Amino acid sequence: MASDPKIHKFDEVAKHNKTKDCWLIISGKVYDVTPFMDDHPGGDEVLLSSTGKDATNDFEDVGHSDSAREMMAKYYIGEIDASTVPAKRTHIPPQQTSYNHNNRSEFFIKILQFLVPLLILGLAFAVRHFTKKE
């Protein structure tokens, strides 16, 4: 590694998101993994899906070996300017509609869903019983 690492802005790193030009941010460091695209065991799609964001979690979740971590040194090109990295977005689930317990029409529909099949079954037995020839 260089004694005075270059500081890269997030927008600059995010532009490198192609197979022939791929940079990743892992643990605050920037790596040019373009030469490794064809050799990556997971394929180039895995690397490309981690561009344009902090790929630290993606990298750590896979559980890379010590040799893979050592290999990263030859692709190191500098540090990321942490002030330019966008804040992580948290998922906000959509609000669910509240259930109205006093809704009589829903109760009526549920009763009908139970009674109508029973009435059809009873009618079928009655028809069979009265049309049966002895």
Disulfide bonds with the S-S distance in Angstrom:
none
